[in-house]
Amino acid sequence: MNGFQICRRTRRVAPHIVKAFSELPVANISDCMARMSAAGAQLRPYHAKGVLAGPAFTVRSRPGDNLMIHKALHMAEPGDVIVVDAGGDLTNALIGELMVATAIKRGIAGFVMNGAIRDVDAIGAGTFPVYAAGVTHRGPYKDGPGEINVRIALNGMVIEPGDLIVGDADGLLCVPFDEAETLLEATRRKQDAERVTMREIEDGALDTAWIDAALKRLGCEIKV
């Protein structure tokens, strides 16, 4: 039944791709995706530190209900990121300390909750990646409906099961399965270019002529 179903994931981004992206800043990956993809600035990390990287195990949950999240937690494979679209509702927390402990035990790579969490002191003291839209002490219901391993969208960012999810202190990004190799190479090139720029800054040799050229092209009147 559409709206209350569990599907089989048919693909999963490879471990070597996950590892490679885990070493790259999300901002640079985003730049190489034309700065057009984002899960929304309100999805923030609540863990102490550390990056998030892994294949998406997707859940669409009724706001305030975590039945399908519990099911996903026991279906997901080690290294997976459980990504939940709960509509961004903050009325009820979807996960807390106990579910995080279970995820750690099962080798899950992290949680992304487009909804609320609780037990933030415990989560914030650890390094298990947890991203969420907010916090509330009010607990969830467990009645459904919901869906597992379906296409979801977080604030316009479409996520297919098995896509790559990456996150750091700047936020979250989904790298589509079919584009991962190409984006990896593009981001590595950008990293190399930024290293050159950083050296130029340190040496006082950074070329800033492009600023005045852009102002002239755009018709800016300069009176100084």
Helices and strands as residue ranges (DSSP letters): E 4-6, H 15-22, H 26-32, E 44-45, E 52-61, H 67-75, E 81-85, E 93-95, H 97-106, E 110-117, H 120-124, E 130-135, E 146-148, E 152-154, E 157-159, E 164-168, E 171-175, G 177-179, H 180-203, H 209-217
